[in-house]
């Protein structure tokens, strides 16, 4: 096959949509995974829309079968981009939200990879998982998302080693904060589900969540295009890197992650303005 084929999940989002447009423009035959069929209208002409909900194995398997039927059982690349963000103190985030975080960001990525790996092996293709620099260093109210990205990084590493003798290259993209709607969606989801715990427990963390909200509001998100460029490099480089850090804040966090734990904790708390007096109750 002369035209390279790629499956991109989360194709209706900021990074996924931009990656679909970029790769389609570069001549790739793009299969775009979207959760809602209505999102197909946002895709460029010639892109194949596939309805994929990563927590619904039937949609994952059906998408893989459709790609196999169209390509003769070969796929050059998988970009595992779909994901959700759950934020909040470890004590307050409902267990159902923890499960959703891992079901989508970890188990769902595994399910998608398992479904298409036979085609990727046939093409000696590539897997690009879109993680986050928070996999290297977490912080207050970032436990759920950071934990899921750390788990995804570990899965990526295992898969990279397993696939190396078979000619399939595997890497992870680790961006910092990007200018997308995903954090707004996260906030709306949290407000809808609320916190667990009694009123005293919730009051204890009010100052912490407020400080983190202020810190996030001051942050300057990077352009989505920076992540897309890293995805394209990971797909086209003769020898792709195992990890691609994206953004100045990602590089800074990666550096901080190498500090001694207690030093890093003190610096992080001082930066966001959290101390004992921040906690209510």
Secondary structure, DSSP 8 states (H G I E B T S, - for coil): --S-EEEESSTTSHHHHHHHHHHHHTT-EEEEEESSGGGGGGS-TT-EEEE--TT-HHHHHHHHHHHHHHHTS--SEEEE-------S-TTTS-HHHHHHHHIIIIIHHHHHHHHHHHHHHHHT-EEEEE--GGGT---TT-HHHHHHHHHHHHHHHHHHHHHHTTT-EEEEEEE-SBSSSHHHHHHHHHHHH---S-HHHHHHTHHHHHHHHHHHHH---B-HHHHHHHHHHHHH-TT--SEEEESHHHHHHHHHTTS-HHHHHHHHHHHHT--GGG---
